[in-house]
Amino acid sequence: MSDTSTVQTAVAQGQLRSLIERIERLEEEKKALAADIREVYAEAKANGFDTKILRKVVTLRKKERHEREEEEAMIELYLNALGMLPGAEAAE
């Protein structure tokens, strides 16, 4: 192996180690954030909030208005087809 090849290999190994260490640090941060989020939901539950609904609200807030409206329209269409809306009869 030439000196250039050895240097390139050492540089690649260093880059790989750096990337892996960064990923590991971020995974630890992600784990800590997930624990913090669980604590907030536990606090909400202790204060009488429905955490299932809170999670749904958080999910909905991530979406654009038109995405939410489209999703709601599709849900309504499906529920209507199944006769699950007031005054709707299932198409059989």
trRosetta pair geometry for C-beta under 8 A, 3 or more apart (Angstrom, degrees):
i j d omega theta_ij theta_ji phi_ij phi_ji
1 5 4.7 -122 -172 88 92 130
1 6 5.5 110 129 -58 120 88
1 9 7.9 -15 -175 -9 145 141
2 5 4.7 98 55 7 77 102
2 6 7.0 -139 97 -5 42 88
3 6 5.6 -55 -149 37 33 114
3 7 6.3 34 153 -20 66 105
4 7 5.8 -55 -149 36 30 110
4 8 6.3 30 153 -19 65 107
5 8 5.6 -53 -145 37 31 111
5 9 6.3 33 154 -20 64 106
6 9 5.7 -53 -148 35 29 112
6 10 6.4 30 152 -18 63 106
7 10 5.7 -55 -149 37 31 112
7 11 6.3 32 152 -19 65 106
8 11 5.7 -53 -147 36 31 111
8 12 6.2 32 154 -19 65 106
9 12 5.7 -54 -146 37 30 111
9 13 6.3 31 154 -19 64 106
10 13 5.7 -53 -147 37 30 112
10 14 6.3 32 153 -20 63 106
11 14 5.6 -55 -150 36 31 113
11 15 6.4 31 152 -19 65 104
12 15 5.7 -52 -147 36 32 111
12 16 6.2 34 153 -20 64 106
13 16 5.6 -53 -146 37 31 113
13 17 6.3 32 155 -19 65 106
14 17 5.7 -53 -146 36 30 111
14 18 6.3 32 154 -20 64 107
15 18 5.6 -56 -149 37 30 113
15 19 6.3 30 154 -19 65 106
16 19 5.8 -55 -148 36 30 110
16 20 6.3 28 156 -17 65 107
17 20 5.9 -56 -147 38 29 110
17 21 6.2 28 156 -18 64 109
18 21 5.9 -57 -147 38 27 110
18 22 6.4 29 155 -19 63 106
19 22 5.8 -55 -149 35 30 111
19 23 6.4 30 153 -18 65 106
20 23 5.7 -55 -150 36 31 112
20 24 6.3 33 152 -20 65 106
21 24 5.6 -52 -146 36 33 113
21 25 6.4 34 154 -19 65 103
22 25 5.8 -53 -150 35 32 110
22 26 6.3 29 153 -16 65 107
23 26 5.7 -58 -148 40 31 110
23 27 6.3 36 152 -23 66 105
24 27 5.6 -51 -147 33 31 114
24 28 6.6 33 153 -18 63 103
25 28 5.7 -55 -155 35 33 112
25 29 6.5 33 149 -18 66 105
26 29 5.4 -51 -147 37 36 113
26 30 6.2 41 152 -23 66 103
27 30 5.5 -50 -146 34 32 115
27 31 6.5 36 152 -21 63 103
28 31 5.6 -51 -150 33 32 113
28 32 6.5 32 151 -17 64 104
29 32 5.6 -55 -150 37 33 111
29 33 6.3 33 152 -19 67 106
30 33 5.7 -54 -147 37 31 111
30 34 6.3 35 153 -22 64 104
31 34 5.7 -51 -148 33 30 113
31 35 6.6 31 151 -18 62 103
32 35 5.7 -53 -153 34 33 112
32 36 6.5 35 148 -20 65 104
33 36 5.4 -51 -149 35 36 114
33 37 6.3 38 152 -21 67 103
34 37 5.6 -51 -148 34 33 113
34 38 6.5 37 151 -20 64 102
35 38 5.6 -50 -150 34 33 114
35 39 6.6 37 150 -21 63 103
36 39 5.6 -53 -154 32 33 114
36 40 6.7 33 150 -19 65 102
37 40 5.7 -52 -152 33 35 111
37 41 6.6 33 151 -14 66 104
38 41 5.8 -56 -150 39 33 109
38 42 6.3 36 151 -22 66 106
39 42 5.5 -53 -147 36 32 114
39 43 6.4 36 152 -21 65 103
40 43 5.6 -50 -150 34 33 113
40 44 6.4 36 150 -20 64 103
41 44 5.4 -49 -147 35 35 114
41 45 6.3 37 153 -20 65 103
41 51 4.8 70 -169 -137 102 124
41 54 6.7 171 -122 88 86 141
41 55 7.6 22 -114 -62 129 94
42 45 5.6 -52 -147 36 31 112
42 46 6.3 35 152 -21 64 105
43 46 5.6 -54 -148 36 31 113
43 47 6.5 20 154 -10 64 109
44 47 5.8 -66 -152 43 31 105
44 49 4.1 -57 170 59 92 130
44 51 5.9 125 91 -90 118 84
44 54 5.7 40 146 -64 160 167
45 48 7.8 97 -177 -33 30 9
45 49 6.4 -88 -81 65 33 74
45 51 5.1 -25 -70 -42 101 117
49 53 7.5 -123 172 65 83 106
49 54 5.8 60 146 -53 122 125
50 53 4.1 54 94 15 112 113
50 54 6.6 172 91 -16 57 84
51 54 5.1 -49 -143 36 39 117
51 55 6.3 45 156 -23 67 99
52 55 5.9 -52 -154 32 29 111
52 56 6.7 29 148 -17 61 105
53 56 5.5 -53 -150 36 37 113
53 57 6.3 39 151 -21 67 103
54 57 5.6 -53 -149 35 32 113
54 58 6.4 35 152 -20 65 103
55 58 5.7 -51 -150 34 32 113
55 59 6.5 34 151 -19 64 105
56 59 5.6 -54 -151 36 33 113
56 60 6.3 32 152 -19 66 106
57 60 5.6 -54 -145 37 32 111
57 61 6.3 33 155 -22 65 105
58 61 5.9 -54 -148 33 29 112
58 62 7.0 35 151 -26 60 102
59 62 5.9 -55 -161 24 33 114
59 63 7.4 25 148 -17 62 105
60 63 5.9 -60 -161 30 41 110
60 68 5.8 66 -160 -113 91 120
63 67 4.1 -123 -179 89 110 126
63 68 5.0 136 101 -55 126 84
63 71 7.4 -15 170 -1 168 139
64 67 4.6 94 57 3 79 106
64 68 7.2 -148 93 -6 41 85
65 68 5.8 -57 -152 35 33 110
65 69 6.3 30 154 -18 68 108
66 69 5.6 -52 -143 38 34 112
66 70 6.2 37 156 -21 65 106
67 70 5.8 -54 -147 36 29 111
67 71 6.3 28 154 -17 63 108
68 71 5.8 -58 -149 38 30 110
68 72 6.2 29 154 -18 66 108
69 72 5.7 -54 -144 38 30 111
69 73 6.3 33 155 -21 64 106
70 73 5.7 -54 -149 34 29 112
70 74 6.5 28 154 -17 63 106
71 74 5.8 -57 -150 36 31 110
71 75 6.4 32 153 -19 66 105
72 75 5.7 -52 -146 36 32 112
72 76 6.3 33 154 -19 65 106
73 76 5.7 -54 -148 37 30 112
73 77 6.3 35 152 -23 64 105
74 77 5.5 -50 -147 34 33 115
74 78 6.4 30 155 -16 65 105
75 78 5.9 -57 -149 39 30 108
75 79 6.1 28 155 -16 66 109
76 79 5.8 -56 -142 41 29 110
76 80 6.0 33 157 -22 64 109
76 85 7.0 47 -156 -74 74 143
77 80 5.8 -57 -148 36 25 112
77 81 6.4 26 154 -19 62 107
78 81 5.6 -54 -149 35 31 112
78 82 6.4 18 155 -9 65 109
79 82 5.8 -65 -149 45 31 104
79 84 4.2 -91 -165 70 83 112
79 85 5.1 94 126 -44 108 95
79 88 7.4 106 128 60 76 163
80 83 7.6 39 -178 -72 31 26
80 84 7.4 -89 -61 48 21 72
80 85 5.0 -19 -89 14 67 131
80 88 4.7 -135 -143 -134 66 151
81 90 6.9 48 152 -139 43 67
81 91 5.9 -49 -152 24 70 107
82 90 5.5 -14 -175 -108 28 105
83 88 5.2 -169 -132 114 44 90
83 89 5.2 0 -113 -163 109 25
83 90 3.2 -68 -22 -43 119 80
84 88 6.9 -15 47 73 35 129
85 88 4.1 62 62 -1 89 132
